[in-house]
Amino acid sequence: MRYLAIAAAVMMILAGVIFSTAGKKMMQATSDVPVVVLPEADSAGAGLFKQYCAQCHGLPEIDTHTADDWPRAVGRMMTNMSASGQQMPSEAERDVIVNYLVKHAK
């Protein structure tokens, strides 16, 4: 019974890795992704948002999340970036990104 539980756990981990990799490939930016018009496009926040967030997927519209939800969403993305070996923003850069998103969220 113990071996069955271990085998099930290993299968769940492998399934997670497989689906995570497949999802990442599906989300990667392509020429088919619509261009997002960013508010204050020349600001530091917009620049960092473009630099870091477009590594794995097309840029989301800022109103994808509410001002209250953006910090948690960015935290999730930081975890995903770390797990997939992407370039990570510094804490200060992350704060600039979050502040930018919160400021312009609806």
C-alpha positions as CSV (number, residue, x, y, z in Angstrom):
1,M,0.0,0.0,0.0
2,R,2.9,2.3,0.8
3,Y,4.5,1.7,-2.6
4,L,1.2,2.5,-4.3
5,A,1.0,5.8,-2.5
6,I,4.6,6.6,-3.5
7,A,3.9,5.6,-7.1
8,A,0.8,7.8,-7.2
9,A,2.8,10.8,-5.9
10,V,5.5,10.3,-8.5
11,M,2.9,10.0,-11.2
12,M,1.3,13.3,-10.0
13,I,4.7,15.1,-10.1
14,L,5.5,13.8,-13.6
15,A,2.0,14.8,-14.9
16,G,2.6,18.3,-13.4
17,V,5.9,18.6,-15.1
18,I,4.6,17.4,-18.4
19,F,1.5,19.7,-18.3
20,S,3.5,22.6,-17.1
21,T,6.0,22.3,-20.0
22,A,3.2,21.9,-22.5
23,G,1.3,24.9,-21.1
24,K,4.4,27.0,-21.2
25,K,5.0,26.2,-24.8
26,M,1.3,27.1,-25.6
27,M,1.6,30.4,-23.8
28,Q,4.8,31.6,-25.3
29,A,4.5,34.9,-27.2
30,T,4.0,34.5,-31.0
31,S,3.2,36.8,-33.8
32,D,-0.5,35.9,-33.3
33,V,-0.6,37.5,-29.8
34,P,-2.4,40.8,-29.9
35,V,-0.4,43.9,-29.0
36,V,-1.3,45.3,-25.7
37,V,-1.4,49.1,-25.4
38,L,0.2,50.0,-22.1
39,P,-0.6,53.2,-20.1
40,E,2.5,55.3,-19.5
41,A,4.3,53.2,-22.1
42,D,7.6,55.0,-21.5
43,S,7.6,54.6,-17.7
44,A,9.9,52.3,-15.8
45,G,6.9,50.1,-14.7
46,A,5.8,49.5,-18.3
47,G,9.4,48.8,-19.4
48,L,9.9,46.2,-16.6
49,F,6.5,44.7,-17.2
50,K,7.3,44.2,-20.9
51,Q,10.9,43.0,-20.1
52,Y,10.0,40.3,-17.5
53,C,6.4,39.3,-18.2
54,A,6.8,38.7,-21.9
55,Q,9.4,36.0,-21.3
56,C,6.8,33.3,-21.0
57,H,3.6,34.7,-22.5
58,G,2.1,37.6,-24.2
59,L,1.4,40.6,-22.1
60,P,-2.0,40.5,-20.4
61,E,-4.2,43.6,-20.4
62,I,-3.7,45.4,-17.2
63,D,-7.4,45.0,-16.3
64,T,-7.0,41.2,-16.4
65,H,-6.7,41.6,-12.6
66,T,-7.9,44.1,-10.1
67,A,-5.6,46.3,-8.1
68,D,-6.1,44.0,-5.1
69,D,-5.3,40.9,-7.2
70,W,-2.1,42.0,-9.1
71,P,0.3,41.6,-6.2
72,R,-0.8,37.9,-5.7
73,A,-0.7,37.3,-9.5
74,V,2.8,38.8,-9.8
75,G,3.9,36.5,-6.8
76,R,2.6,33.5,-8.7
77,M,4.4,34.5,-11.8
78,M,7.6,35.0,-9.8
79,T,7.3,31.4,-8.6
80,N,6.7,30.2,-12.2
81,M,9.7,32.2,-13.5
82,S,12.0,30.8,-10.8
83,A,10.8,27.2,-11.5
84,S,11.3,27.6,-15.2
85,G,14.7,29.3,-14.9
86,Q,13.6,32.6,-16.4
87,Q,15.4,35.9,-15.7
88,M,13.9,37.2,-12.4
89,P,13.4,40.9,-11.5
90,S,15.0,42.1,-8.4
91,E,12.8,42.9,-5.4
92,A,12.9,46.6,-6.3
93,E,12.0,45.9,-9.9
94,R,9.2,43.6,-8.8
95,D,7.8,46.4,-6.6
96,V,8.0,48.8,-9.6
97,I,6.0,46.3,-11.7
98,V,3.4,45.7,-9.0
99,N,3.0,49.4,-8.3
100,Y,2.6,50.1,-12.0
101,L,0.0,47.3,-12.4
102,V,-1.9,48.4,-9.3
103,K,-1.9,52.0,-10.4
104,H,-3.4,51.2,-13.8
105,A,-5.8,48.3,-12.8
106,K,-9.5,49.0,-13.0
